[in-house]
Amino acid sequence: MKLFTLPNVLTASNLFCGLLSIICSVSGRLDWAPILLLFAALFDFLDGFAARIFKSNSELGKQLDSLADVVSFGVAPGLMMMVTLVVSINFGGEVYHPDSFVSHVHYEWNNWVNALFYNVPNNMDASIKYFPFIALIIPVFSMFRLAKFNLDERQTDGFLGVPTPLNTLLLTFFPLLLWLKFEDWVLDVSNYEFILNVYFIGCVIVGASFLMLTEIKLMSLKFKNLDWHENKLRIVLLMSSLVLILLLNVWAIPLIVFLYLILSIINYNVLNKIK
């Protein structure tokens, strides 16, 4: 049994990025954590692509992929969003370190830790300090999602429920928005009060987590061949995503996820009926 094949090394790279993201999240580096998860998603795509190209699909690779995914698209985004919720608790209030996003995250994170574990009176010392734990629903539901995927023979050519990498992609929107638009919301928080509200983010976390376990039919992004007829929607999604990223920057992320859901509905409810 070969362990260090190219697909398995790419899977290990996925896991490595997930572990680094966890370290960044608990260290308050909410700028690096989502970037590392995007790299993890890239490696997750490439390991499957390499396995198909070199015809090296194996049960070992399948198990390694799930083990890596539960870290990179379960534990890592869960901790990342927990930190994001901590930062969002006082969003709209005083910004303590307007010259540095990382300093601001550290300040809020330390306040939360002190209030939660040491009962230090500060702006986190209220019942809201328990709210960030709602983010831990992400790794729990991701675990069930990945186990279901491994056993469900209906998901060989598509997905039932939102895949964990897509869920993670959606969630990276919030810390990336906090980071990339830091100077904007420091100057005028009113434009971001709703979308960066702690309760709104919490609702997105819960809703997105439940969508992972639904029976909604969604298309896979795996290219088994280069035939246009079989891959037209995937190509449309990839090309549209590139255009959206170039035009809208971080705002493109929720639109890409929405576009994926719409194209999947078209694929399974319109095109399949035509056939």
C-alpha positions in Angstrom: 0.0 0.0 0.0 1.5 3.3 -1.2 1.1 6.1 1.3 3.0 9.0 -0.3 1.3 9.2 -3.7 0.7 12.6 -5.2 -3.0 12.6 -4.3 -2.2 11.7 -0.7 0.5 14.4 -0.5 -2.1 17.0 -1.7 -4.5 15.7 0.9 -1.9 16.1 3.5 -1.3 19.7 2.3 -5.0 20.3 2.8 -4.7 19.1 6.4 -1.6 21.2 6.9 -3.3 24.3 5.8 -6.2 23.5 8.1 -3.9 23.1 11.1 -2.2 26.4 10.3 -5.5 28.1 10.1 -6.5 26.8 13.6 -3.2 28.2 15.0 -3.9 31.5 13.3 -7.4 31.7 14.6 -6.6 31.0 18.3 -3.7 33.5 17.9 -6.0 36.2 16.8 -4.7 36.3 13.2 -8.1 36.5 11.7 -6.5 37.9 8.5 -4.4 34.7 7.8 -6.9 32.0 9.0 -9.4 32.3 6.1 -6.7 32.6 3.5 -5.2 29.3 4.7 -8.7 27.7 4.4 -9.0 28.8 0.8 -5.6 27.1 0.1 -7.0 24.0 1.9 -10.0 24.0 -0.4 -7.6 24.3 -3.4 -5.6 21.3 -2.3 -8.8 19.4 -1.7 -9.8 20.0 -5.3 -6.4 19.1 -6.6 -6.1 15.8 -4.7 -9.3 14.5 -6.4 -8.2 15.8 -9.7 -4.8 14.2 -9.4 -6.4 10.9 -8.3 -8.5 10.8 -11.5 -5.6 11.8 -13.8 -3.3 9.2 -12.4 -6.1 6.7 -11.8 -5.0 6.2 -8.2 -8.4 6.3 -6.4 -8.2 4.1 -3.3 -10.0 3.4 -0.1 -7.0 4.8 1.8 -7.2 8.1 -0.2 -10.9 8.3 0.6 -10.3 7.9 4.3 -7.4 10.4 4.3 -9.5 12.9 2.5 -12.3 12.7 5.1 -9.9 12.9 8.0 -8.3 16.0 6.4 -11.6 17.6 5.6 -13.0 17.2 9.1 -10.1 19.4 10.3 -9.8 21.9 7.4 -13.6 22.3 6.8 -14.9 21.4 10.2 -12.6 22.3 13.2 -10.7 25.1 11.5 -13.7 27.1 10.2 -15.5 26.5 13.5 -12.7 28.1 15.5 -12.3 30.9 12.9 -16.0 31.7 13.2 -15.8 31.6 16.9 -13.1 34.3 16.8 -15.2 36.2 14.2 -18.2 36.2 16.6 -16.1 37.4 19.4 -14.9 40.4 17.3 -18.5 41.0 16.2 -20.0 41.2 19.7 -19.1 44.8 20.1 -19.2 45.7 16.4 -20.4 49.3 16.0 -19.0 50.3 19.4 -15.6 51.8 20.1 -12.7 50.6 18.0 -9.8 50.2 20.4 -6.9 50.0 17.8 -8.1 51.6 14.6 -4.6 51.6 13.2 -4.4 47.8 13.2 -7.0 45.1 12.5 -4.9 42.4 14.2 -4.5 44.5 17.3 -8.2 45.0 17.4 -8.8 41.3 17.1 -6.3 40.6 19.9 -8.0 43.2 22.1 -11.5 41.7 21.7 -10.2 38.1 22.0 -8.3 38.8 25.2 -11.4 40.6 26.6 -13.5 37.6 25.8 -11.1 35.1 27.4 -10.7 37.2 30.5 -14.5 37.6 30.9 -15.3 33.9 30.2 -12.6 32.2 32.2 -11.4 34.7 34.8 -14.6 36.8 35.4 -12.8 40.0 34.7 -15.3 42.9 34.3 -15.1 44.3 30.8 -17.2 44.9 27.7 -17.6 41.1 27.3 -18.7 40.4 30.8 -22.4 39.5 30.0 -24.4 36.5 28.9 -23.4 37.3 25.3 -19.9 36.0 26.1 -21.3 32.4 25.6 -22.7 33.2 22.1 -19.5 32.5 20.2 -19.7 28.8 21.2 -22.5 28.5 18.6 -19.7 28.3 16.0 -18.8 24.8 17.3 -21.9 23.5 15.5 -19.7 23.7 12.3 -17.3 20.9 13.2 -20.1 18.7 14.6 -22.3 19.0 11.5 -19.3 18.7 9.3 -18.4 15.4 10.9 -21.9 14.0 10.2 -21.8 15.4 6.7 -18.5 13.7 5.8 -19.5 10.4 7.4 -22.8 10.5 5.4 -21.0 11.3 2.2 -18.6 8.3 2.6 -21.5 5.9 3.1 -24.1 7.4 0.7 -23.8 5.7 -2.7 -26.2 8.3 -4.2 -23.4 10.9 -4.0 -21.0 9.5 -6.5 -21.7 12.1 -9.2 -23.1 14.9 -7.1 -23.9 16.0 -3.6 -26.9 15.7 -1.3 -26.5 18.8 0.9 -23.9 21.5 0.8 -20.4 20.1 0.7 -18.0 21.1 3.6 -15.6 23.1 1.4 -18.4 25.2 0.0 -19.7 25.8 3.5 -16.2 26.9 4.6 -15.9 29.2 1.5 -19.1 31.0 2.5 -18.0 31.4 6.1 -14.6 32.9 5.1 -16.6 35.9 3.8 -17.1 37.3 7.3 -13.5 37.4 8.6 -12.2 38.5 5.2 -14.8 41.4 5.2 -13.7 42.4 8.7 -10.1 42.4 7.6 -10.1 43.8 4.0 -12.7 46.5 4.8 -11.3 47.4 8.2 -10.5 51.0 7.3 -13.9 51.4 5.8 -16.0 50.2 8.8 -13.7 52.1 11.2 -14.6 55.3 9.4 -18.3 54.5 8.8 -19.7 51.4 10.6 -23.3 52.1 9.5 -22.7 50.4 6.1 -21.7 47.2 7.9 -23.9 47.1 10.9 -26.3 44.4 9.6 -24.0 42.1 7.7 -21.4 42.0 10.5 -23.9 41.9 13.3 -23.1 39.0 15.7 -26.7 37.6 15.6 -26.8 37.7 11.8 -23.5 35.8 11.6 -24.7 33.3 14.1 -27.9 32.7 12.0 -25.8 32.2 8.9 -23.6 29.7 10.8 -26.6 27.7 12.0 -28.4 27.8 8.6 -25.3 26.9 6.6 -24.5 24.0 9.0 -28.0 22.5 8.6 -27.8 22.8 4.8 -24.9 20.4 4.9 -27.2 17.6 6.1 -30.1 18.3 3.8 -31.2 16.2 0.8 -30.8 19.1 -1.7 -29.2 17.9 -4.9 -26.1 19.8 -5.8 -23.7 19.3 -8.7 -20.1 18.2 -8.2 -17.3 20.4 -9.5 -15.3 17.3 -10.6 -14.3 17.3 -14.2 -14.3 13.7 -15.4 -13.6 14.7 -19.0 -13.4 17.9 -21.1 -16.7 17.4 -22.9 -18.5 20.8 -23.0 -22.0 19.2 -22.9 -21.3 17.4 -19.6 -19.3 20.3 -18.0 -21.0 23.4 -19.3 -22.5 24.4 -16.0 -19.2 23.8 -14.1 -17.4 26.0 -16.7 -20.0 28.7 -16.4 -19.6 28.6 -12.6 -15.8 28.8 -12.7 -15.7 31.6 -15.3 -18.5 33.6 -13.6 -16.7 33.2 -10.3 -13.5 34.6 -11.7 -15.3 37.6 -13.1 -17.1 38.2 -9.8 -13.9 38.1 -7.9 -12.2 40.5 -10.2 -15.1 42.9 -10.0 -16.3 42.6 -6.5 -13.4 41.4 -4.4 -14.6 39.8 -1.1 -18.2 40.6 -1.9 -18.0 38.0 -4.6 -18.0 35.1 -2.1 -21.7 34.9 -1.2 -22.6 35.5 -4.8 -20.5 32.6 -6.0 -22.1 30.3 -3.4 -25.6 31.6 -4.5 -24.7 31.0 -8.1 -23.6 27.5 -7.4 -26.9 26.7 -5.7 -28.9 28.2 -8.6 -26.9 26.3 -11.3 -27.3 23.1 -9.3 -31.1 23.6 -9.1 -31.1 24.3 -12.9 -29.0 21.2 -13.5 -31.2 18.8 -11.6 -34.7 20.3 -12.0 -34.5 21.7 -15.5 -31.8 20.2 -17.7 -32.4 16.6 -16.4 -36.1 16.9 -17.2 -35.3 18.0 -20.7 -33.2 15.0 -21.2 
